[in-house]
C-alpha cells in the first residue's frame, strides 16, 4: 500500500497543474486538502455504521466479521475513484501528429528519475528549503500525535475526552485555514515567505500548547497551530506546483513524499523513546519528559520556519517571476549575446 501510494501521490501532484487555470493553484490545493481531511470524520462515521451492519450478518456466511463489510465498501471507493480519474481527458494530439511509439519497459528508470529529482532539489535552495521545512514540520508535529493522549491524561487532567477536544481544535484550525485560502484562491504574494511564516506560527502554537495545564488554552493554541499547518501545506504545495517545471515536477514530489514519510516515521518512533530520558532533568513545571518532548517538537517546527525564512531572505527584494518568466529572460539574454557577437566589422558591406 505504501509503495503504491508513493507512485500515486507524485503522479497526482505532477498532473494537477495541467488541469488548473493560471493563478488557481492556491484554491485547488486548498480544496484538495479540505476534501482529503474533511472526509476523515465522514469515513469514521461510515465505518461505524458499516461495522454495525456487518455485525448483524456475521455468521450468516455472507460476511465474516464486523469490519469485513467496511473493508469491502472501502475497496469499492478506490475503484470508483480510479474510474473518475480515468475519465479526465488528457492533452489532445495536434491534427496529423503521430501517436508516440511504444517503448520498452526500462526497469532502472524509476531509480534514475528519483535520483534526478533529488539532484534537482539539492541544486535549488528554495525548493530544498520548502521540502526540508515540510519534513521538519511533520517531524516536530508527529510527537503530538504520538503523545497527545498521554499529554491530555497526565498533564491536562482531561482524560481521553480531552484528547478528542485537542484533535478537534487542531482539525478545525487546519480546515478553516485551508478553506480561507480556497476562498481567497487568487491570493498573490511570495509563497515561500508565507510558507515560512506559517511554519513559524505553527511552531509557536505547538510550543505554547505544551506549556499549558488545562485543556481549553491547549485547544486554543492548537487551533492556531492548525491554521498555520493548513497554510503551510497549501503554500508549500502551491510553490512547488508553480515553480517546478512540468518534466521535473513528478520527481520533485517523489523526493518530497519520501522525505516527509521518512521524517514522520522517525518522529513516531523516537517520541516515545525520548520521554523517559527527559524526565526529572529540570524543575517543575518542566520536570516532565512528556512536556519537554512536546516543547522540543514545537521548537523544531519553529526553527524550520525561521531557517526557511532566512534561506529566502535574498529573494525578498527581487521581482517575483515564475520559472517561465526566468526562462524568457534567459532566452532573451542569449539572443542579445548572439546578436552582439554578429556585429558587422568595418570591412563588411
C-alpha positions, 0 to 999 in steps of 0.5 A: 500500500505504501509503495503504491501510494508513493507512485500515486501521490507524485503522479497526482501532484505532477498532473494537477497543474495541467488541469488548473487555470493560471493563478488557481493553484492556491484554491485547488490545493486548498480544496484538495486538502479540505476534501482529503481531511474533511472526509476523515470524520465522514469515513469514521462515521461510515465505518461505524455504521458499516461495522454495525451492519456487518455485525448483524450478518456475521455468521450468516456466511455472507460476511465474516466479521464486523469490519469485513463489510467496511473493508469491502465498501472501502475497496469499492471507493478506490475503484470508483475513484480510479474510474473518475480519474480515468475519465479526465481527458488528457492533452489532445494530439495536434491534427496529423501528429503521430501517436508516440511509439511504444517503448520498452519497459526500462526497469532502472528508470524509476531509480534514475528519475528519483535520483534526478529529482533529488539532484534537482532539489539539492541544486535549488535552495528554495525548493530544498528549503520548502521540502526540508521545512515540510519534513521538519514540520511533520517531524516536530508535529508527529510527537503530538500525535504520538503523545497527545493522549498521554499529554491530555491524561497526565498533564491536562487532567482531561482524560481521553475526552480531552484528547478528542477536544485537542484533535478537534481544535487542531482539525478545525484550525487546519480546515478553516485555514485551508478553506480561507485560502480556497476562498481567497484562491487568487491570493498573490504574494511570495509563497515561500515567505508565507510558507515560512511564516506559517511554519513559524506560527505553527511552531509557536502554537505547538510550543505554547500548547505544551506549556499549558495545564488545562485543556481549553488554552491547549485547544486554543493554541492548537487551533492556531497551530492548525491554521498555520499547518493548513497554510503551510501545506497549501503554500508549500504545495502551491510553490512547488506546483508553480515553480517546478517545471512540468518534466521535473515536477513528478520527481520533485514530489517523489523526493518530497513524499519520501522525505516527509514519510521518512521524517514522520516515521522517525518522529513516531518512533523516537517520541516515545523513546525520548520521554523517559530520558527527559524526565526529572532533568529540570524543575517543575513545571518542566520536570516532565519528559512528556512536556519537554518532548512536546516543547522540543517538537514545537521548537523544531517546527519553529526553527524550520520556519525561521531557517526557511525564512532566512534561506529566502531572505535574498529573494525578498527584494527581487521581482517575483517571476515564475520559472517561465518568466526566468526562462524568457529572460534567459532566452532573451539574454542569449539572443542579445549575446548572439546578436552582439557577437554578429556585429558587422566589422568595418570591412563588411558591406 
